[in-house]
C-alpha cells in the first residue's frame, strides 16, 4: 500500500507531465512527444494503490483530458508506423518496426489465454467469427490473434475512420492468408445492429469511448444486439494506469455476466475484462448484487 504522501507525489508528477503535453503544438511523433509520453507511461506503470474514483474533481478533469490526449497521440503513432510498414513488400514480416510490438504480442497472448479458459468451458470449438471494434490504422491485436492463435477464424475490423481502415487494409492485402480472413468496415459501430449477432467474440478497443460515458453507450449497444452467450473482451486500466485509459467497472457492463478481470503487473498497460452476453435481462436489483459480488472476486489467473 502506498502512503498518501507517495500518492500525492505521483499525482503531482502526472499533472506536471500533463501540463507539458498540453502545451505541445502537435501530438504527432517527434522527439519531444515521444519523450513526454514515455515519461508518462513509466510514471504510471508501477503498481499503485491509488483510488482513482476518490480523487478530487480538478484531478478527475485533468485525468479525463490526459486520457484524450493519450488517445490522440496513440492514433498518430499508429498511423505513422502503419505508413512505414506499408512501404515494405510484405508489411506483416516487419511488424517489429513498431516500438511496442512486443507489448501487443504479450497482450494478445494474455487475451487469447483468458478467452480460451472461458470460451471452451461450454463450447468445444474456437470462435468462427470475431469482430474488433476500433481497430485503427495498425490493427495489431487482430493481426497477432489471426496469425498466432486463431488461425481458422474470420476477423471483422470496425473503425469509424475510413483513412485508418485504408492504411490497415494495405498491410493485410499482400498476405495470402489474412487477406482472405480479415475484413474492414468503415462505419460507426452504433449503426451496426443485426450483424453483431454473427460474431462469437467481440473485442472493444481501449480507444473506443475515451470518455467512460461514451464507452458505456457502446457497451449498451453491444448488449442489445450481440447474440446470447457471445463473448465481449474489453480493455480497462487499474491503479495509476487509469491516467492513460478509461476504467471499465463491472457495473458498466449491464446485460453481460463478467467472467474475469485481470490486471497485469508488467509493461502491458491494459487490464483485460471478459464478459458473456446474458440470455435474459436481469432486474436492477440482480445487477447490483452481481456487481457487488464481482468487486470481491477480482482474482488474477496467475
Secondary structure, DSSP 8 states (H G I E B T S, - for coil): ---HHHHHHHHHHHHHHHHHHHT-S--SS-HHHHHHHHHHHHHHHS-----GGGS-HHHHHHHHHHHHHHHHHHHHHHHHHHHHHHTSTTGGGGGGGSTTHHHHHHHHHHHHHHHHHHHTTS-SS--SEEEEET--SS-HHHHHIIIII-TT-EEEEEES-HHHHHHHHHHHTT-TTHHHHEEEEES-GGG--GGGGG-SEEEE-TTS-SSHHHHHHHHHHHHHHS-TT-EEEEEE--GGGGGTS----GGG-TTEEEEEEE---SS---EEEEEEE-SS---HHHHHHHHHHHHT------
